[in-house]
Every structure is written in C-alpha cells, then in structure tokens.
C-alpha cells in the first residue's frame, strides 16, 4: 500500500478536493494549500464556494471540465458514497479519504471500478513521507 501511495503521488498532477473550504482554519484548506505549493493543481469542489486558493470552485465533480488524477474527500463518511460514484463517472484515477473518513463499501466499489483507493490517511502526511 505504501509503495502504491508513493507512486500515485509521484504520477498525479491534478487533485480535486471535495469539501474544500475557504476558511483557513479548516484542515481541507491547509492540506490543499500545502499540496498546491508542492506543485499539484488543486481543483476545489464545494457548492458553497466560488473560488478557493485562487482557483475556480466547482459545485460537483461532474462539473469539473478536465481530467482528475485524485479525488481527495473532505466530507463525512455518510457522504462518501455519492462522491465515489461521481469519481467513477468522471474517470478519476484514485479516491483519497482523509483521516477519519472510512467507508468500506464505497472503497470496494471504487476498487471494483479500477480506482486506486486510500482511506483514513492524510495526503499531506503521506506526501511528506514520500518526498
């Protein structure tokens, strides 16, 4: 798993962050800001925002007009299934559920659709380890 995570982070360029908030004190903001500084293109996905971290914010994954490497999920576990379904629809390569976000059924569905799945881990921490 760790080797796969390192390979994913090395090959990915675009991360759609579902639940990204413009509130600087939120984990989604700090993590996304770090990943942006590390060279990733961050695409905010949140129907309650118009722009975050200098990027246009989309109301849903389905509205994102470009390919997505990783869908980083900052939503409660009860919302993961709909995000995973959208990630499959848009052809994302991976879904990443942040620390504290666990949904085994959605993870299995994503894997069955060919997506790489990371669950209950922080992308920032794993990026620091792999860098």
Secondary structure, 3 states (H helix, E strand, C coil): CHHHHHHHHHHCCEEEEECCCCCCCCHHHHHHHHHHHCCCEEEEECCCCCEECCEECECCHHHCCCCCCEEEECCCHHHHHHHHHHHHHHCCCEEEECCCCCCHHHHHHHHHCCCEEECCCCHHHHHHHHC
